[in-house]
């Protein structure tokens, strides 16, 4: 009797496909979490336009009213 010899290679194919699928899912999840334009489970992300407005307001280039108006025009909360 040959115990353990001649294992069915189908299990190796299944394991390989499952590993490949898990790798793809991990890569997609990682990209979605760290993209700037997608909602994050950690907290809200700001767009580039909002970041520029924040910087201009911090430098004093915009008044509070101008800042609020432009943020509203972007469709975001001030």
C-alpha angles and dihedrals in degrees: 000000000000108000114198096356122119097031113191108261091212089082090057090053092048091049091049093050092047091050091049091048092049091050092051092048091050092051093048092048092049093050093048093050096049099041114109097219099052127080112263128216087223096059145299118314124214125230122236091252091053091047090052091049090050091051093048091049091049091052090051096246092125131047119230091256093050090048094051092046094051093046089051089049088056089054096244135120115261 
